[in-house]
Amino acid sequence: MKKIDAHLHVNFEDFDPETIIEYLDDHQIEKCWLLTWEEMNPPVPSLYQHISAEDVFEVYSRYPDRIIPFYAPDPKSKSLSGDLEKYMKLGLKGCGELKVAYSWYDEAMEEYLKIISDLKLPLVFHMEAPGIRYVTENHRNPLERTFGFLMNGAFNGVARYYINKFAQKTNLFSSRISSNSICIPGYLHDFNQLEKKIAKHPKLTFVGHGPHFWNNISSDISDRYFYQRGPVKDFGIIDLLLEKYDNFYCDVSGRSGYYALNRDVEQSKRFLEKHSDKVLFGTDNVMHGKLENLILSWDLSRQKLQQIFHENAERIIG
């Protein structure tokens, strides 16, 4: 069956240009959407990894039959329109990955969405909730490194959850946690504002992904986990948006997509059957064979599998 990976990066998770082609060949994937990450003022520089349009187009120039180039400039870039138009002449097919610490209601976002809508470029965006990052005082101290590891998401956030509970109850570690924590404002995390933008720009195709996005496959969210776990009793907001808006899609890439589909396999099968014409297969450089095997394990019809694995991606980029 034909496959397109609709979410991949170069020079990310040890994927250089040659590794990308090896991955595509090994998994019998015909092409991939190759995405950038550009943020001019990342709130936590240590968590940011710049992936430039030049990086993407360098790979595209070498493998034009395998690479579908995407580029998402920072919405506050002063050369926004010019850069997008320049790369469209070189073969740009979409805007992505947009992963910026802005809100959908930010003034710059409205102009951004208007520009890419006028250019008829689909938008791939990342949603992540605000949080706290613990900055270790002394990287050479093993105990301090371990404490930082536990506070920064170890065991899917469970360690941080219980350390904070313990600190609140006993007041131990409270001053250390407070003095060494920095706030991460989150990435495009407001679903109410997102819906307003989807409705306001009906000619623009939105493709969502990311931890906050996929955590909302369920209506129940626990602050115990970074990637939500447990049964999905009722579908959440992304189910409603996919049902309501013709121009709203999602990709199942990354750990967030895989964990969301793997947490309740019966509900996930229903989700894919219901939205097979709105879901794109992608990996985000991780969970390579696992995600594909999970989707195939549900014995969806060939038509629905074709939609997920390549037809939706092809339709979006025309």
Secondary structure by P-SEA (a helix, b strand, c coil): cbbbccccccccccccaaaaaaaaaaacccccbbbbbbbcccccccccccccaaaaaaaaaacccccbbbbbccccccaaaaaaaaaaaaccccccccccccccccaaaaaaaaaaaaabbbbbbbbbcbbbbbbbcccccaaaaaaaaaaaccccaaaaaaaaaaaaacccaaaaaaaaccccccccccaaaaaaaaaacccbbbbbbcaaaaaaccccccccccccccccccccaaaaaaacccccccccccaaaaaaaaccaaaaaaaaaaccccbbbbbccccaaaaaaaaacccccaaaaaaaacaaaaaaac
